[in-house]
């Protein structure tokens, strides 16, 4: 009878150790939760101009976009660029305009700014297609 009791105790001890080791290995194998810090807000506009839009009109749009960066205090920076042939893009847009903001509040203020409304009022009529994408810029802490 002592043998059965001893066997049962050893079996329980072995199972307990096994489950403890399994739990430790499972815990150690879990990927660490990555935390990100919001660095700002970015709005990207992909623009396809209407056929027949002159180069001078496109240049004026670019100048007005850069002037937004100078006039609107909530706008951190403006970037403008023409599509390259360096990659096989999935859509046929001509230009990219990027607005950078320090935080959501500045972004919301900019969207209400009459200067921005005036700019968009000049951009829309010459745009065949316009894709707007806004996101939080995050970086690893």
C-alpha positions as CSV (number, residue, x, y, z in Angstrom):
1,X,0.0,0.0,0.0
2,X,2.9,2.4,0.7
3,X,4.2,1.7,-2.8
4,X,0.9,2.8,-4.4
5,X,0.8,5.9,-2.2
6,X,4.5,6.7,-3.0
7,X,3.8,6.0,-6.7
8,X,0.8,8.3,-6.7
9,X,2.8,11.1,-4.9
10,X,5.7,10.7,-7.4
11,X,3.3,10.8,-10.3
12,X,1.6,14.0,-8.9
13,X,4.9,15.6,-8.4
14,X,6.1,14.7,-11.9
15,X,2.9,16.0,-13.4
16,X,3.2,19.3,-11.4
17,X,6.8,19.8,-12.5
18,X,5.8,19.0,-16.1
19,X,3.0,21.6,-16.1
20,X,5.1,24.2,-14.4
21,X,7.9,23.8,-17.0
22,X,5.4,23.8,-19.8
23,X,3.8,27.0,-18.5
24,X,7.2,28.7,-18.1
25,X,8.2,27.7,-21.7
26,X,4.9,28.9,-23.1
27,X,5.2,32.2,-21.2
28,X,8.9,32.7,-22.4
29,X,8.0,31.9,-26.0
30,X,5.3,34.6,-26.2
31,X,6.3,37.6,-28.3
32,X,6.7,40.7,-26.3
33,X,3.9,43.2,-26.8
34,X,5.3,46.1,-28.8
35,X,4.2,49.5,-27.8
36,X,4.2,52.3,-30.2
37,X,4.5,56.0,-29.6
38,X,2.4,58.3,-31.8
39,X,4.8,60.7,-33.5
40,X,2.2,62.7,-35.4
41,X,-0.5,62.7,-38.0
42,X,0.1,62.4,-41.7
43,X,-2.3,63.0,-44.6
44,X,-1.4,61.7,-48.0
45,X,-3.2,62.9,-51.2
46,X,-2.6,61.0,-54.4
47,X,-3.6,63.2,-57.3
48,X,-4.4,62.3,-60.9
49,X,-4.9,65.5,-62.9
50,X,-7.5,65.9,-65.6
51,X,-6.2,65.4,-69.1
52,X,-5.2,68.8,-70.6
53,X,-4.2,70.3,-67.2
54,X,-1.2,72.5,-68.0
55,X,2.2,72.2,-66.4
56,X,1.8,75.8,-65.2
57,X,-1.4,74.9,-63.4
58,X,0.2,71.9,-61.7
59,X,3.1,74.2,-60.7
60,X,0.7,76.7,-59.2
61,X,-0.9,73.9,-57.2
62,X,2.5,72.9,-55.9
63,X,3.4,76.5,-54.9
64,X,0.0,76.9,-53.2
65,X,0.6,73.6,-51.3
66,X,4.0,74.8,-50.0
67,X,2.4,78.2,-49.1
68,X,0.0,76.3,-46.9
69,X,3.0,75.2,-44.9
70,X,4.0,78.8,-44.4
71,X,0.5,80.2,-43.6
72,X,-1.1,77.5,-41.5
73,X,0.6,77.3,-38.1
74,X,-0.8,73.9,-37.3
75,X,0.8,72.3,-40.3
76,X,4.3,70.9,-39.5
77,X,5.5,70.4,-43.1
78,X,4.4,69.8,-46.7
79,X,5.9,67.4,-49.2
80,X,5.1,67.3,-52.9
81,X,6.4,64.9,-55.5
82,X,5.8,63.6,-59.0
83,X,5.4,59.9,-59.7
84,X,8.5,58.1,-60.7
85,X,8.9,55.1,-62.9
86,X,11.0,53.3,-60.3
87,X,8.3,50.8,-59.3
88,X,5.3,49.0,-60.7
89,X,2.6,51.1,-59.0
90,X,-0.9,49.6,-58.7
91,X,-2.8,52.9,-59.6
92,X,-2.0,55.6,-62.1
93,X,-1.7,58.8,-60.0
94,X,0.5,61.7,-61.2
95,X,1.5,63.4,-57.9
96,X,1.6,63.0,-54.2
97,X,1.0,65.7,-51.6
98,X,1.7,65.0,-48.0
99,X,0.7,67.1,-45.0
100,X,2.5,66.4,-41.7
101,X,1.0,67.4,-38.3
102,X,2.4,67.2,-34.8
103,X,-0.9,65.9,-33.3
104,X,-4.6,65.3,-33.9
105,X,-5.6,68.7,-32.6
106,X,-3.4,70.5,-35.1
107,X,-4.9,68.2,-37.9
108,X,-8.4,69.0,-36.8
109,X,-7.7,72.8,-36.7
110,X,-6.1,72.6,-40.2
111,X,-9.1,70.9,-41.7
112,X,-11.3,73.9,-40.5
113,X,-8.8,76.5,-41.8
114,X,-10.2,78.7,-44.6
115,X,-6.7,78.6,-46.3
116,X,-6.9,74.9,-46.6
117,X,-10.5,75.1,-47.9
118,X,-9.4,77.6,-50.5
119,X,-6.6,75.4,-51.6
120,X,-8.8,72.3,-52.0
121,X,-11.3,74.5,-53.9
122,X,-8.5,75.0,-56.5
123,X,-7.3,71.4,-56.5
124,X,-10.6,69.6,-56.9
125,X,-11.6,71.2,-60.3
126,X,-8.3,70.1,-62.0
127,X,-8.3,66.6,-60.4
128,X,-9.6,63.6,-62.3
129,X,-9.0,61.4,-59.2
130,X,-8.0,62.2,-55.7
131,X,-7.2,59.6,-53.0
132,X,-6.9,60.9,-49.5
133,X,-5.4,58.8,-46.7
134,X,-4.8,60.0,-43.1
135,X,-3.0,58.0,-40.5
136,X,-1.2,58.2,-37.1
137,X,2.6,58.1,-37.6
138,X,3.9,55.6,-35.0
139,X,7.3,54.5,-34.0
140,X,8.6,51.9,-31.7
141,X,9.3,53.2,-28.2
